Amino acid sequence: MNERKTEGFMQRMRGKVKSAWGDITDDEYDKFGGNVDQLVGWVKQKTGEAEDSIRERLRKMDEEEEEPAKTERM
């Protein structure tokens, strides 16, 4: 397993802990952040892609999703 894939696995585990902490404390921000960390870690583990690149793709996808909603409101 290469280094990025190992980092991805560890990031997924941190995300699970963060998400569980959000459940315990009923903190929506921690729950969501933990889920995002898990997703990034999973992609990193499967592809070996850099974390910055994965997060940038997710950010662009989120922006694309918001654009139609803004147009519909007008």
C-alpha positions as CSV (number, residue, x, y, z in Angstrom):
1,M,0.0,0.0,0.0
2,N,1.5,3.3,-1.0
3,E,1.8,6.2,1.5
4,R,-1.2,8.2,0.2
5,K,-3.4,5.2,0.4
6,T,-2.3,4.6,4.0
7,E,-2.9,8.2,4.8
8,G,-6.4,7.9,3.2
9,F,-7.2,4.9,5.5
10,M,-6.1,6.9,8.6
11,Q,-8.1,9.9,7.5
12,R,-11.2,7.7,7.2
13,M,-10.6,6.4,10.7
14,R,-10.2,10.0,12.0
15,G,-13.4,10.9,10.2
16,K,-15.3,8.1,11.8
17,V,-14.1,9.2,15.3
18,K,-15.0,12.8,14.5
19,S,-18.5,11.7,13.3
20,A,-19.0,9.6,16.4
21,W,-18.0,12.5,18.6
22,G,-20.6,14.6,16.8
23,D,-23.2,11.9,17.6
24,I,-22.2,11.9,21.3
25,T,-22.2,15.7,21.6
26,D,-25.1,16.2,19.2
27,D,-22.9,18.6,17.2
28,E,-24.0,18.7,13.5
29,Y,-20.8,20.4,12.5
30,D,-18.6,17.6,13.8
31,K,-20.9,15.0,12.3
32,F,-20.8,16.6,8.8
33,G,-17.0,17.2,9.1
34,G,-16.4,13.6,10.0
35,N,-18.4,12.4,7.1
36,V,-16.5,14.7,4.7
37,D,-13.2,13.4,6.1
38,Q,-14.3,9.8,5.7
39,L,-15.2,10.5,2.0
40,V,-11.9,12.2,1.3
41,G,-10.0,9.4,3.1
42,W,-11.9,6.8,1.1
43,V,-11.2,8.4,-2.3
44,K,-7.5,8.9,-1.3
45,Q,-7.2,5.3,-0.2
46,K,-8.8,4.0,-3.4
47,T,-7.1,6.3,-5.9
48,G,-3.9,7.5,-4.2
49,E,-5.0,11.1,-5.2
50,A,-3.8,14.0,-3.2
51,E,-6.1,15.3,-0.5
52,D,-6.1,18.9,-1.9
53,S,-7.1,17.7,-5.3
54,I,-10.0,15.6,-3.8
55,R,-11.3,18.5,-1.7
56,E,-11.1,20.9,-4.7
57,R,-13.2,18.5,-6.8
58,L,-15.7,18.2,-4.0
59,R,-15.8,22.0,-3.7
60,K,-16.4,22.4,-7.4
61,M,-19.2,19.8,-7.3
62,D,-20.8,21.6,-4.5
63,E,-20.7,24.9,-6.4
64,E,-22.2,23.3,-9.5
65,E,-25.0,21.9,-7.3
66,E,-25.7,25.4,-5.9
67,E,-25.8,27.2,-9.3
68,P,-29.1,25.7,-10.5
69,A,-30.8,26.5,-7.1
70,K,-29.7,30.1,-7.4
71,T,-31.1,30.3,-11.0
72,E,-34.4,28.7,-10.0
73,R,-35.0,31.3,-7.3
74,M,-34.8,34.2,-9.7
